[in-house]
Amino acid sequence: MFINISNHPSPKWGTEQTGAAVALAGDIRDIAFPNVSPSMSFNDIEGLAATLAEGVGRGDCAMVSGEFSLTFALTRLLLSRGARVVVAATERRSVESTSADGTVTKTAIFAFVGFREII
């Protein structure tokens, strides 16, 4: 099973990313990455990581992406339990356009390139 633990629901992924996830681990299941309050202690973070990890089994592949301290705690826990952890590798492409009044608009496009395994 490919477990997507992020704020990027898999139904919104492109076909390339979806295909890469299925090739890695089969069916995709989404677990929403929770909001992390800045007032939380690291013990609180570890408790939240333990709750999220309940949805990931040994041998599953999890993409973990979100607030850094929770991402770190969850990744460490999943690896210790025998799950694989990956992150999406993307290429950032910026496009600038200037309107008639001189206003510049910059748009960032993140193009999926592949998954990078955390070991």
C-alpha positions as CSV (number, residue, x, y, z in Angstrom):
1,M,0.0,0.0,0.0
2,F,1.2,3.5,-0.8
3,I,0.2,5.8,2.0
4,N,0.1,9.6,1.2
5,I,0.5,11.5,4.4
6,S,0.4,15.1,3.2
7,N,-1.8,18.0,2.4
8,H,-1.7,17.0,-1.3
9,P,-4.6,14.6,-1.9
10,S,-3.7,11.9,-4.4
11,P,-6.8,12.6,-6.6
12,K,-5.2,15.9,-7.5
13,W,-1.9,14.4,-8.5
14,G,-0.9,14.1,-12.2
15,T,-0.9,10.8,-13.9
16,E,2.9,10.6,-13.7
17,Q,3.0,10.8,-9.9
18,T,0.0,8.5,-9.5
19,G,1.6,5.9,-11.7
20,A,4.9,6.2,-9.8
21,A,3.1,5.6,-6.5
22,V,1.2,2.6,-7.8
23,A,4.4,1.2,-9.3
24,L,6.2,1.5,-5.9
25,A,3.5,0.0,-3.7
26,G,0.1,-0.6,-5.3
27,D,-3.1,1.1,-4.1
28,I,-2.9,4.6,-2.8
29,R,-4.5,5.7,0.5
30,D,-4.6,9.3,1.7
31,I,-4.1,10.4,5.3
32,A,-4.4,14.1,5.8
33,F,-1.4,15.8,7.3
34,P,-2.7,17.6,10.4
35,N,-2.2,21.2,11.4
36,V,0.6,21.5,13.9
37,S,0.3,24.2,16.5
38,P,3.5,26.2,17.2
39,S,2.6,25.8,20.9
40,M,2.9,21.9,20.8
41,S,5.9,20.4,22.6
42,F,8.0,17.7,21.0
43,N,6.3,15.1,23.2
44,D,3.0,16.3,21.7
45,I,4.5,15.9,18.3
46,E,5.7,12.4,19.0
47,G,2.2,11.5,20.2
48,L,0.7,12.8,17.0
49,A,3.2,10.9,15.0
50,A,2.3,7.7,16.9
51,T,-1.4,8.3,16.0
52,L,-0.6,8.8,12.3
53,A,1.7,5.8,12.2
54,E,-1.2,3.5,13.3
55,G,-2.5,3.8,9.7
56,V,0.8,2.5,8.2
57,G,1.8,-1.2,8.2
58,R,5.1,-2.9,8.0
59,G,6.2,-3.0,4.4
60,D,3.9,-0.1,3.4
61,C,5.4,2.8,1.5
62,A,4.5,6.2,3.0
63,M,5.0,9.7,1.4
64,V,5.4,12.1,4.4
65,S,5.3,15.8,3.7
66,G,4.3,18.6,6.0
67,E,5.5,20.6,9.1
68,F,9.1,19.7,9.7
69,S,9.1,18.4,13.3
70,L,6.1,16.1,12.7
71,T,7.6,14.9,9.4
72,F,10.8,14.1,11.2
73,A,9.2,12.3,14.1
74,L,6.8,10.4,11.9
75,T,9.5,9.4,9.4
76,R,11.8,8.1,12.3
77,L,8.9,6.1,13.7
78,L,7.8,4.6,10.4
79,L,11.4,3.6,9.5
80,S,11.8,1.9,12.9
81,R,8.6,-0.1,12.3
82,G,9.8,-1.4,8.9
83,A,7.8,0.9,6.6
84,R,9.5,2.6,3.6
85,V,9.3,6.4,3.5
86,V,9.6,8.6,0.4
87,V,9.3,12.2,-0.5
88,A,8.2,13.7,-3.8
89,A,11.1,15.1,-5.8
90,T,9.9,18.1,-7.9
91,E,11.4,20.6,-10.2
92,R,10.4,24.2,-9.5
93,R,9.7,26.2,-12.6
94,S,9.0,29.9,-12.3
95,V,7.1,31.9,-14.9
96,E,7.0,35.7,-14.8
97,S,4.6,37.9,-16.7
98,T,4.3,41.6,-16.9
99,S,0.9,43.3,-17.4
100,A,0.3,46.5,-19.3
101,D,0.5,48.5,-16.1
102,G,3.9,47.1,-15.2
103,T,2.6,44.7,-12.5
104,V,4.8,41.6,-12.4
105,T,3.2,38.3,-11.6
106,K,5.4,35.3,-10.7
107,T,3.9,31.8,-10.7
108,A,5.7,28.8,-9.4
109,I,5.0,25.4,-11.0
110,F,6.2,22.3,-9.2
111,A,6.6,19.5,-11.7
112,F,6.8,15.9,-10.3
113,V,10.1,14.2,-11.2
114,G,10.0,11.1,-9.0
115,F,10.0,9.8,-5.4
116,R,13.2,9.9,-3.3
117,E,13.4,7.2,-0.6
118,I,14.5,8.2,2.9
119,I,16.9,5.6,4.3
